[in-house]
Amino acid sequence: MDREFLIDLFADFGPVTIRRMFSGYGISADGTNFALSLRAGLYFRADEETIPRFEAEGSKPFQYQTSTRNVTVNSYWQLPARLFDDSEELAQWARAALAAAQRAALRKRPKARKAAKTASAKKAKKTPNRRA
């Protein structure tokens, strides 16, 4: 899939940013990556709320092979082929994928804050208080 095809595909969804990524493109909206276009197809971000929709359509999670094993990425699922012909429903799926990506970003934030607090606490322990 080329850039122009992807722009047309997401026309009913709204403006997207398309950047080169791996062997294809990363697709984002409002600064959040929610889809991947790779040689093997188009994959949308998914989570426990949206995976059942993909399963009901017979879709599979993104997979790739390294020299030693097969890797399954359960956070991205292949878009059902029928949606390429239904831009309105594709836009609904894209909104759900963007929401899943935003939920994932929210879940990551507390860990980053906790790590920062832990680091600052360790630094405070190393630096004794000097009172004159």
Long-range contacts (C-beta under 8 A, 24 or more apart in sequence): 1-25, 1-37, 1-42, 6-37, 9-42, 9-84, 9-87, 9-90, 10-90, 10-91, 10-94, 11-87, 12-87, 12-88, 12-90, 12-91, 13-90, 13-91, 13-94, 13-95, 14-91, 29-94, 29-98, 30-98, 32-98, 32-101, 32-102, 32-105, 33-101, 34-94, 34-97, 34-98, 34-100, 34-101, 35-76, 35-79, 35-94, 35-97, 36-62, 36-76, 38-62, 40-78, 41-78, 41-79, 42-78, 42-79, 43-76, 43-77, 43-78, 43-79, 44-76, 44-77, 44-79, 44-93, 44-94, 44-96, 44-97, 44-100, 45-75, 45-76, 45-97, 45-98, 45-100, 45-101, 45-104, 46-74, 46-75, 46-76, 46-77, 46-97, 46-100, 47-75, 47-100, 47-103, 47-104, 49-96, 49-99, 49-100, 49-103, 50-77, 50-96, 50-97, 50-99, 50-100, 51-77, 53-93, 53-96, 54-78, 54-80, 57-82, 75-104
